[in-house]
Amino acid sequence: MHDIRIVRADPAAFDAALARRGVEPVAETILAQDNARRSAQTALQELQSRRNQLSKEIGMAKRQGADTSALEAEGTAIRERMEALEAEAKTADAAQTALLETLPNLLDADVPDGKDESDNVVLHQHGNPPNLPFTPKQHFEIGEALGQMDFASAAKLSGARFTVLKGQLARLERALGQYMLSLHADEHGFTETSVPLLVNDATMYGTGQLPKFKEDLFRTDDGRWLIPTAEVPLTNLAAGEILAEDALPQRYTALSYCFRSEAGSAGRDTRGMLRQHQFAKVEMVCITTPEESAAEHERMTQCAERVLTELGLVWRRVVLCSGDTGFSSTKTYDLEVWLPGQGAWREISSCSNCRDFQARRMAARYRPKDAKGTAFVHTLNGSGVAVGRALIAVLETHQQEDGRVAIPAVLAPWMGGLTHIG
């Protein structure tokens, strides 16, 4: 949600900032709604003052035995006018909120302009795509050859975009999640957290999933929503709170299943595990002060990068352009991993700084030590990383010519001594 004071201060600059995302000018409409609301509230205050004075006049007239009918008629008219003004203010406020809540966050000045993912900028790369002495297979070819990745059974049980993993691959998926969770909790200073997978409207609204992205979500019959990422419940731990500055930053990590309808992905990545309705992901969330959010963004991204390095993967960091940056983010780094079987880079982690955009929706504040009052916190989130995509990357990167797959050494504690799958 945007601070209306920014729109009032420089409407043209606000429109120009949103134009980078392809949004048509809206400042004039917002200000008209704002003026209507403020005018109605000012008139209400004036009428309330007159109503209080009128009450005194009626009381005095009655004590003196004077006729109060004219005063009482004025009081009736004031009451009716106040009711109308209250409705006007409420309507203008609702219209303004309905517009503001659909507008994306303003981008950082250093976010590159661009239309889509083809305009994202590579910042640095770790390793180089290997020249394997054999033709590499894609993950689903490896998994099916092993007899441990079953798409037919998943389709029978649930339909498209689901997978059944068996045996050593199921264990590898579990090992990846446990490894990432332990790394972030034990070495990176995140508090391990177990969160609900079902949340209410307010929680989805707080992080920006509602109302704009309703079609991307799964909803239950009783009105709850399956989380698309643990970012949603983790970030909302601060909703409605006033935190002490000394208690910041608050860093949380969780391993959870995530659920996405993939409404806008018809025909994309229909084979394999790349784009699923249900998948596991280790999430990182940070709640901090405005002064520290940029540093936390860098720190969080480095935490995700370490995961990829220790898994022996080839990866690169890209900064998303204006046309590819997510709704709530002011700046996003994606980590992309090289998949030898596909011969392509694919996103495996996304780390975003949302600044105070989500905090305003959630009413999440902190109390600065050296200032009066409260201020909105800054929120950040990042994949640390997507477990299914890490599984894909491990299978394709560490595949052997004989069909086996080497297991990264960091996963040994969770793999029962196995060094290879196959």
Long-range contacts (C-beta under 8 A, 24 or more apart in sequence): 1-100, 1-101, 1-357, 1-360, 1-361, 2-100, 2-103, 2-106, 2-357, 2-360, 3-356, 3-360, 4-30, 4-34, 4-96, 4-100, 7-31, 7-34, 8-34, 14-106, 17-106, 17-107, 18-103, 18-104, 18-106, 20-107, 20-111, 20-113, 20-322, 21-104, 21-107, 21-322, 21-323, 21-325, 22-323, 23-103, 23-104, 26-99, 26-103, 29-99, 30-96, 30-99, 30-100, 33-92, 33-93, 33-95, 33-96, 33-99, 34-92, 34-96, 36-88, 36-89, 36-92, 37-89, 37-92, 37-93, 37-96, 40-85, 40-86, 40-88, 40-89, 40-92, 41-85, 41-89, 43-85, 44-82, 44-85, 44-86, 44-89, 47-78, 47-81, 47-82, 47-85, 48-82, 50-78, 51-75, 51-78, 51-79, 51-82, 54-78, 101-205, 101-211, 101-212, 101-361, 102-211, 102-212, 104-325, 104-326, 104-327, 104-328, 105-327, 105-328, 105-329, 105-330, 105-354, 105-355, 105-357, 106-330, 107-322, 107-325, 107-330, 107-331, 108-330, 108-331, 108-353, 110-331, 111-319, 111-320, 111-321, 111-322, 111-325, 111-330, 111-331, 112-319, 112-321, 112-322, 113-321, 113-322, 113-323, 114-321, 114-322, 114-323, 114-324, 115-321, 115-323, 116-321, 116-323, 116-324, 117-320, 117-321, 117-324, 119-321, 119-323, 119-324, 120-318, 120-319, 120-320, 120-321, 120-324, 120-334, 121-318, 121-319, 121-321, 122-316, 122-317, 122-318, 123-316, 123-317, 123-318, 123-319, 123-333, 124-316, 124-317, 125-314, 125-315, 125-316, 125-317, 126-305, 126-308, 126-309, 126-314, 126-315, 126-316, 127-313, 127-314, 127-315, 127-338, 128-314, 129-314, 129-338, 129-340, 130-314, 130-340, 130-397, 132-340, 133-401, 134-401, 136-340, 136-341, 136-343, 136-396, 136-399, 137-341, 137-396, 137-399, 138-271, 138-272, 138-339, 138-341, 138-342, 138-396, 139-272, 139-273, 139-339, 139-341, 139-391, 139-392, 139-395, 139-396, 140-271, 140-272, 140-273, 141-341, 142-341, 142-395, 142-396, 142-399, 142-403, 142-405, 143-169, 143-395, 145-403, 146-403, 146-405, 146-421, 146-422, 148-421, 149-273, 158-277, 160-270, 161-262, 161-270, 161-275, 161-276, 161-277, 162-276, 162-277, 162-278, 163-273, 163-276, 163-388, 168-418, 168-421, 169-391, 169-421, 171-414, 171-415, 171-416, 171-418, 172-391, 172-394, 172-407, 172-411, 172-415, 172-421, 173-280, 173-387, 173-388, 173-391, 174-414, 175-411, 175-414, 175-415, 176-311, 176-387, 176-390, 176-391, 176-394, 176-411, 177-255, 177-280, 177-282, 177-387, 178-255, 178-414, 179-307, 179-410, 179-411, 179-413, 179-414, 180-255, 180-282, 180-307, 180-384, 180-385, 180-387, 180-390, 181-253, 181-254, 181-255, 181-282, 183-303, 183-306, 183-307, 183-310, 184-253, 184-282, 184-284, 184-303, 184-384, 185-253, 188-251, 188-253, 188-284, 188-303, 188-306, 189-251, 190-251, 190-252, 190-253, 190-284, 190-303, 191-250, 191-251, 191-252, 191-253, 192-253, 192-254, 193-234, 193-252, 193-253, 193-254, 194-254, 195-227, 195-230, 195-233, 195-234, 195-254, 195-256, 196-227, 196-233, 197-226, 197-227, 197-256, 197-257, 197-259, 198-224, 198-225, 198-226, 198-227, 199-224, 199-225, 199-227, 199-232, 199-233, 199-236, 200-224, 200-225, 201-225, 202-239, 203-232, 203-233, 203-236, 203-239, 204-232, 205-361, 206-232, 206-235, 206-236, 206-239, 206-358, 206-361, 206-362, 207-231, 207-232, 207-235, 207-236, 207-328, 207-358, 207-361, 207-362, 208-327, 208-328, 208-354, 208-357, 208-358, 208-361, 212-327, 213-327, 215-261, 215-263, 216-260, 216-261, 216-262, 216-263, 216-264, 217-259, 217-260, 217-261, 218-259, 218-260, 218-261, 218-277, 226-259, 227-256, 227-258, 227-259, 228-258, 228-259, 228-260, 229-258, 229-281, 229-283, 229-381, 229-383, 230-254, 230-255, 230-256, 230-258, 230-281, 230-283, 230-285, 231-283, 231-285, 231-381, 234-283, 234-285, 234-381, 235-285, 235-287, 235-358, 235-362, 235-379, 235-381, 236-362, 237-287, 238-287, 238-359, 238-362, 238-364, 238-377, 238-379, 239-362, 239-363, 239-364, 240-362, 240-363, 240-364, 241-364, 241-365, 242-365, 242-366, 242-367, 242-374, 243-287, 243-364, 243-365, 243-366, 243-367, 243-377, 244-366, 244-367, 245-289, 245-366, 245-367, 245-368, 245-369, 246-369, 247-366, 248-287, 248-288, 248-289, 248-292, 248-366, 248-377, 249-286, 249-287, 249-288, 249-289, 249-292, 249-296, 250-286, 250-287, 250-288, 251-284, 251-285, 251-286, 251-287, 252-284, 252-285, 252-286, 253-282, 253-283, 253-284, 253-285, 253-384, 254-282, 254-283, 255-280, 255-281, 255-282, 255-283, 255-387, 256-280, 256-281, 256-283, 272-392, 273-388, 273-389, 273-391, 273-392, 274-346, 274-388, 274-389, 274-392, 276-388, 279-386, 279-387, 279-388, 280-386, 280-387, 280-388, 281-383, 281-385, 281-386, 281-387, 281-388, 282-383, 282-384, 282-385, 282-387, 283-381, 283-382, 283-383, 283-384, 284-351, 284-381, 284-382, 284-383, 284-384, 285-379, 285-380, 285-381, 285-382, 286-379, 286-380, 286-381, 287-364, 287-377, 287-378, 287-379, 287-380, 288-377, 288-378, 288-380, 289-366, 289-368, 289-377, 289-378, 290-355, 290-356, 290-375, 290-378, 292-378, 293-353, 293-355, 293-378, 293-380, 294-353, 296-353, 296-378, 296-380, 297-331, 297-333, 297-351, 297-352, 297-353, 297-380, 300-351, 300-380, 300-382, 300-384, 301-333, 301-335, 301-351, 301-382, 303-382, 303-384, 304-335, 304-349, 304-351, 304-382, 304-383, 304-384, 304-385, 305-335, 307-349, 307-384, 307-385, 307-390, 308-335, 308-337, 308-348, 308-349, 308-385, 308-393, 310-408, 310-410, 311-390, 311-393, 311-394, 311-408, 311-410, 311-411, 312-397, 312-398, 312-408, 313-337, 313-338, 313-393, 313-394, 313-397, 314-338, 314-397, 315-348, 316-345, 326-350, 326-352, 328-352, 328-354, 328-357, 328-358, 329-353, 329-354, 330-354, 330-355, 330-357, 335-385, 337-389, 337-393, 338-397, 339-392, 339-393, 339-396, 339-397, 340-396, 340-397, 340-399, 341-395, 341-396, 341-399, 342-396, 346-389, 346-392, 347-389, 348-383, 348-385, 348-386, 348-389, 348-390, 348-393, 349-382, 349-383, 349-384, 349-385, 349-386, 350-382, 350-383, 351-380, 351-381, 351-382, 351-383, 352-380, 352-381, 352-382, 353-378, 353-380, 354-378, 354-379, 354-380, 354-381, 355-379
